[in-house]
Amino acid sequence: ETSKPGGTTTVVKDDATAQHLLSTAGRHVAPFVMEHMHSTTTEQAVRPMPADGFPSVGFVVSSTASSSRGLYSVVTHSGITLGPLLAALVAAELQHNVDLTLLQPYRPQRFFSQ
C-alpha cells in the first residue's frame, strides 16, 4: 500500500533491511541474545501523522460520548524528539488526574466535527 501522511501506511517487505537491522543490533546486544534472533517477516511503515501535522494527545472522547474518559491516545510524527516530554506530561495527567493547559491545543477532540 502507499499513502500520504495522515492516510494509510506504506508497507514494504524487505528481508535485506531486516538482516541489516539484526546485524546492527548485534553490535549493541549481548551475543547470547542475538544467537536466538532471526527475522521471519519484515514490514516497514510510514510513521503516523495527525491530519494537521501536530501531535494528538489526550482522552479520545467525542462531543456525543459519555463522560467516561476511556482511551488515552498519543499520536505524533515527532516521537523521537517529543517522546521524553510527552511521556512526562502524559504521566502527570494520568497519575494526578489533571488536564494540563500546555496540552490543550493538541487534544484529539479538535478532529471531531463540531
N, C-alpha and C positions, 0 to 999 in steps of 0.2 A: 504494500500500500504506500502511497505517497500523499503528502498533505502540506498545508501551510500551517504556521504557528496558530495554535488555538483549535486546530482541527484534529483529524485522526493522526496516528503515529506512522512513521515510516519504518517498516520492518525490513532489515537486511540480514540474510543468513550468510555468515562468513566464517568458516572454520579457521582460516588462516589468522584472522583477527583474534579469535578465541585462544588459539595456541600462543600467539604473541603475548596476550594478556597473562596467560598462565606462566609463561616463561619470565615475564617481567615480575610477576608476583613472587615467583620462586626466589628472586634475589632479596626479598624482604620478609619472607615467611620461613619458619623452621623447616628444614628438609623433611623431617618425618611427617609433616602435614602435607607437603607438596607431593610426596610419593603416592598419596591416595587421591590426588586431584586429577580430574580429566574433564574434558568438555564433551557434553552429549549433544546439545543444540545451542545455537547462538542466536540471539535476537538483539538488534540494536534499534533504539527508538529515539525519536526527537524528544527533547525534554519538554515538559508541559509548559504552556504559555497561556495564562489567562487572556481572555479576548482583548482587554485594554492594555496588556503588557505589564501590569502592576501585580504584585502578589495579592493573593486572596487568602485571608487569614481570619478564622473565627468559626462560630457555630453556623451551620447551614440551616437556616430557618427562613422560610418564605413568609410573606405577609399574611398568608392564609393558614399557616401552620399553627399548631397549638403552642402553648407557652413552654413546652418541653424543649430543653436546649439541644438534646440529641447529639448528632455528629459534629465534631470539631474538625475542620479541614484546614490544611496549609498547602497551598499550591503556588509555586514560584518558579520562574525560569532561572533565577539567580540563587539557587540553593547553595552553591559553593561559597559565595560571598555573604549572603544574608543568613545562611543556616545558623551560625552561632547566635546571632542577635535574635532571630525569630524563635529559636529554641528557648532562650531565656525569657522572652516576652510571653510566649505561649505557656511555658511552665508557670510563670507568675499568674497569668489569667486563670489557669486551671486549678492551681494549688490554692489560690486565695479567692476564687470565685468572683473575679472582678472583670470589668471591661476597660482595658487601658485606652486612654484617649489617643495615644500615639498610633494605635492600630485602626481607629475608626474609619479612615479613608479607604482601608483595604478589606473591609468586610465583604463576604460573599453576597450579601443582600443587594449590593449595587448591581448585580447581574439579573435580579428578578424584576419583571415588569411591574411598574407602579400602578 
